[in-house]
Amino acid sequence: MKVTAAEAVRFLTRPQPGLLIFGADPMRVAIRRQDVIAALIGPGGEAEMRLTRLAAADLRRDPAALEDGLRAQGFFPGPRALLVEEATDGTAPLLARALADWRPGDAALVVTAGGLTGKSALKTLFEKHPAAGCLALYDDPPGREEIEAELARAGLTRIAPAAMTDLTALAQALDPGDFRQTLEKIALYKHADPSPLTPDEVEALAPASLEAEVDQVIEAAADGRADRVGPLMRRLEAQGTAATTICIFALRHVRMLHLLASDPGGPAQGVARLRPPPFGRRRNMLIRQAGSLGRARAEEALALLVDTDLTLRSSSRAPALAVVERALIRLAMLARR
């Protein structure tokens, strides 16, 4: 039978033959597998040797290992699990026999696989089985229900609505593993704080962008703060940042401002349509800059930066960083006009 992501952890808490977890993203599969096994055998289950791991490739050489793993009784009492990793359609016949012979008291069979097609024999086996489950993991970011479940498990239940909106946006921007670590960090930070989680705290605890320094100088230029461009450029120069990198990021930022300024519903509506949507201070900054710059001046800024990019890529002997700095100062003056 098909199982949803929200049901997967609860599925094997009842006596069931097994569960197939598959998906193209190994990180998503590993996280869900970890959750399912922890719910099944408890945090100390592996230390008590109630978890048996088998590689699917080894089953071809030793098919009996699958049945032995299901029937074996450990020294410690409690539920047991047999994990078969990286299964393929070639192992479907062996798994079919194991599911057919499964009896209450046997170990639960947890099988992981990569991306499977719609006609996959392995996928069909678990979907058509009346008691076993099949969980497909796609590249969609976690929804609000999954995020709330993760936070509740970490002990964080008081969340401001705006902070939940920002967490949903953050889930679309980060890899599953990074997002889970971020949630754990947020829960640890708020452990002794009874106040609700706020958008400012989400932004402060979110992973810092590797492009943060470049973003600072571009933000200053788009806000019309020409006096900040020079000192920030000196810092980037000391770090060895290439002029073309700064120009490319500036072009990307101004294109986004042009897109938002051109939206029929206004910049706020345009920001809501971005994927992944920005959150926190960056969302407010984009709305502010697009609204103040406007469509016409955003087009002027695009033309300015395109000319600068062409200059950098030409045979000009002008100092590259100075060319970019002049363009950003002109952008700042344009934004202040």
C-alpha positions in Angstrom: 0.0 0.0 0.0 1.1 3.6 -0.6 2.2 5.5 2.5 2.7 9.3 2.8 5.7 10.9 4.4 3.7 11.9 7.5 2.4 8.3 8.0 5.8 6.6 7.5 7.1 7.0 11.0 3.8 5.7 12.5 3.4 2.9 10.0 5.9 0.4 11.5 4.9 1.1 15.1 2.2 -1.5 14.5 3.3 -5.0 13.6 3.7 -4.8 9.8 5.8 -6.9 7.4 7.9 -4.0 6.0 8.3 -0.7 4.3 10.0 0.4 1.0 11.5 3.9 1.0 12.7 5.1 -2.4 13.6 8.4 -4.0 16.2 10.0 -6.3 17.7 12.1 -3.5 19.9 9.8 -1.2 19.7 12.4 1.6 15.9 12.4 1.7 15.9 8.6 1.7 18.5 8.4 4.5 16.7 10.9 6.7 13.3 9.1 6.4 15.0 5.7 6.9 16.6 7.0 10.1 13.3 8.3 11.4 11.4 5.1 10.7 14.0 2.8 12.3 14.3 5.1 15.3 10.5 4.9 15.8 10.5 1.2 15.3 13.3 0.0 17.6 14.0 3.1 19.7 17.2 5.1 20.2 19.1 2.2 21.8 17.9 -0.4 19.4 21.1 -0.6 17.3 23.3 -0.7 20.4 21.2 -3.6 21.6 21.8 -5.4 18.3 18.1 -5.3 17.3 19.0 -3.8 13.9 20.5 -6.0 11.1 21.9 -4.3 8.0 22.2 -6.0 4.7 23.4 -4.6 1.3 21.0 -5.7 -1.5 24.0 -6.7 -3.6 25.1 -9.3 -1.0 21.7 -11.0 -1.1 22.4 -12.3 -4.6 25.4 -14.2 -3.2 23.7 -15.2 0.0 19.9 -15.3 -0.4 19.5 -17.1 2.9 20.8 -14.1 4.8 17.5 -12.3 4.3 15.4 -15.1 5.9 18.0 -15.5 8.7 17.9 -11.8 9.5 14.1 -11.8 9.7 13.9 -14.8 12.0 17.0 -14.3 14.2 16.4 -13.5 17.9 18.7 -11.2 19.7 19.8 -11.3 23.3 17.8 -8.1 24.2 14.0 -8.1 24.1 12.1 -5.6 21.9 11.1 -5.0 18.3 13.7 -5.8 15.6 14.3 -4.4 12.2 16.1 -5.7 9.1 17.5 -3.0 6.8 18.1 -3.8 3.2 19.9 -0.9 1.5 20.2 0.0 -2.2 17.7 -2.5 -3.4 16.9 -2.8 -7.1 14.3 -4.7 -9.2 16.7 -7.6 -9.3 16.1 -8.2 -5.5 12.3 -8.1 -5.9 11.8 -11.9 -6.1 13.8 -12.5 -2.9 11.9 -9.7 -1.1 8.6 -11.1 -2.4 9.3 -14.5 -0.8 10.4 -12.8 2.5 7.2 -10.8 2.7 5.1 -13.9 1.9 6.8 -15.9 4.7 6.7 -13.0 7.2 5.0 -13.8 10.5 4.2 -11.7 13.6 7.4 -11.8 15.8 9.7 -11.6 12.8 11.8 -8.4 12.3 10.2 -5.6 10.3 11.7 -5.3 6.8 12.9 -1.8 5.9 14.1 -1.5 2.3 15.7 1.6 0.7 16.2 2.2 -3.0 17.0 5.0 -5.4 14.7 6.4 -8.0 12.3 3.8 -9.3 10.1 3.9 -12.4 6.3 3.6 -12.4 6.6 0.0 -13.6 9.3 -1.0 -11.2 8.9 -4.6 -9.9 10.2 -3.5 -6.5 7.8 -0.6 -6.3 4.8 -2.7 -7.5 5.6 -5.5 -4.9 5.3 -3.1 -1.9 2.4 -1.1 -3.4 0.3 -4.2 -4.1 1.1 -6.0 -0.8 -1.9 -5.7 1.5 0.1 -5.0 4.6 3.5 -3.7 3.5 4.0 0.0 2.8 5.6 1.9 -0.1 6.9 5.5 0.5 8.0 7.5 -2.5 10.1 10.6 -1.7 10.2 13.3 -4.4 12.3 16.5 -4.6 9.4 18.6 -3.2 10.4 20.6 -0.1 8.8 19.6 3.2 5.4 21.1 3.8 4.1 23.0 6.8 2.8 19.8 8.4 6.2 18.1 8.2 8.0 21.2 9.5 5.7 21.5 12.5 6.2 17.8 13.2 10.0 18.2 13.2 9.8 21.3 15.5 7.4 19.5 17.8 9.7 16.5 18.0 12.5 18.9 18.9 10.3 20.4 21.7 9.5 23.7 19.9 5.7 24.4 19.6 5.4 28.2 20.1 6.0 29.7 16.7 4.8 33.1 15.3 2.8 32.7 12.0 5.4 34.9 10.2 8.2 32.7 11.4 6.5 29.6 10.1 6.1 31.4 6.7 9.9 32.0 6.8 10.7 28.4 7.7 8.6 27.2 4.8 10.5 29.5 2.5 13.8 28.3 4.0 12.9 24.7 3.4 12.7 25.4 -0.3 16.1 27.0 -0.3 18.1 24.4 1.6 19.0 20.7 1.2 17.0 18.4 3.4 20.0 17.6 5.7 20.9 21.3 6.1 17.3 22.2 6.8 17.0 19.5 9.5 20.2 20.8 11.1 18.8 24.3 11.0 15.6 23.2 12.8 17.7 21.4 15.4 19.8 24.6 16.0 16.6 26.7 16.3 15.1 24.2 18.8 18.3 24.2 20.8 18.4 28.0 20.8 14.8 28.3 22.0 14.9 25.4 24.4 14.8 27.6 27.6 13.0 30.6 26.0 9.2 30.4 26.4 8.5 33.2 23.9 7.3 32.3 20.4 9.9 31.9 17.6 10.1 35.1 15.6 11.1 35.9 12.0 14.3 37.7 13.2 15.4 34.6 15.1 14.8 32.4 12.0 16.9 34.8 9.9 19.7 34.9 12.5 19.9 31.2 12.9 19.6 30.3 9.2 22.8 29.2 7.4 24.9 32.2 6.3 25.3 32.5 2.6 28.8 32.1 1.1 27.9 35.1 -1.0 27.1 37.3 2.0 30.0 39.7 1.4 29.1 40.3 -2.2 25.5 40.7 -1.3 26.3 43.5 1.1 27.9 45.7 -1.5 25.1 45.0 -4.0 22.5 45.7 -1.4 24.2 49.0 -0.5 24.3 50.1 -4.2 20.6 49.2 -4.8 19.6 51.1 -1.6 21.4 54.2 -2.9 24.2 54.2 -0.3 27.0 55.2 -2.5 29.3 55.9 0.5 29.2 52.3 1.5 30.3 50.9 -1.9 34.0 51.9 -1.6 34.7 50.4 1.8 32.9 47.2 1.0 34.8 46.9 -2.3 38.1 47.3 -0.5 37.1 44.3 1.8 36.1 42.2 -1.3 39.4 43.1 -2.9 41.4 42.0 0.2 39.5 38.7 0.1 40.5 38.2 -3.6 36.9 38.3 -5.0 36.9 38.5 -8.8 35.4 41.6 -10.4 33.4 39.4 -12.8 31.8 37.6 -9.8 30.6 40.8 -8.3 29.2 42.0 -11.7 27.4 38.7 -12.3 25.8 38.9 -8.8 24.8 42.5 -9.4 23.2 41.6 -12.7 21.3 38.8 -11.1 20.0 41.1 -8.3 18.9 43.9 -10.6 17.2 41.4 -13.0 15.2 40.3 -9.9 14.3 43.9 -9.1 13.2 44.5 -12.7 11.1 41.4 -12.5 9.4 42.5 -9.3 9.0 46.1 -10.5 7.3 44.8 -13.6 4.9 42.5 -11.8 1.2 43.5 -12.5 0.4 43.0 -8.8 3.4 45.0 -7.6 6.7 44.0 -5.9 5.0 42.3 -3.0 3.0 40.0 -5.3 6.1 39.4 -7.4 8.1 38.3 -4.4 5.4 35.7 -3.4 5.8 34.1 -6.9 9.6 33.6 -6.6 10.8 30.1 -6.2 12.3 29.6 -3.7 10.6 32.6 -2.0 12.9 34.9 -0.1 12.2 35.3 3.6 12.8 37.7 6.5 14.9 40.9 5.9 15.8 39.9 2.3 12.1 39.7 1.3 11.4 43.1 2.7 14.6 44.5 1.1 13.6 43.2 -2.4 10.1 44.7 -2.1 11.6 48.1 -0.9 14.3 48.3 -3.6 12.0 47.2 -6.5 9.3 49.7 -5.4 11.8 52.6 -5.1 13.7 51.8 -8.3 10.8 51.2 -10.5 10.7 49.4 -13.9 12.2 52.2 -16.0 15.3 52.8 -13.8 15.7 49.0 -13.3 16.1 48.8 -17.1 18.7 51.6 -17.0 20.5 49.7 -14.3 20.5 46.5 -16.3 21.9 48.3 -19.3 24.7 49.8 -17.1 25.6 46.4 -15.7 25.5 44.7 -19.1 28.0 47.3 -20.5 30.2 46.8 -17.4 30.2 43.0 -18.0 31.1 43.5 -21.6 34.0 45.8 -20.6 35.3 43.2 -18.1 35.2 40.5 -20.8 36.9 42.7 -23.4 40.6 43.5 -23.9 40.3 46.7 -21.9 43.2 47.4 -19.6 41.1 49.3 -17.1 41.4 47.9 -13.5 38.5 45.4 -13.3 37.5 46.1 -9.7 37.6 49.8 -10.3 35.3 49.4 -13.3 32.8 47.4 -11.2 33.0 49.9 -8.3 32.2 52.8 -10.6 29.2 50.9 -12.0 27.9 50.2 -8.5 28.3 53.8 -7.5 26.4 54.8 -10.6 23.7 52.2 -9.7 23.5 53.8 -6.2 23.1 57.3 -7.7 20.4 55.9 -10.0 18.6 54.4 -7.0 18.7 57.7 -5.2 17.5 59.7 -8.1 
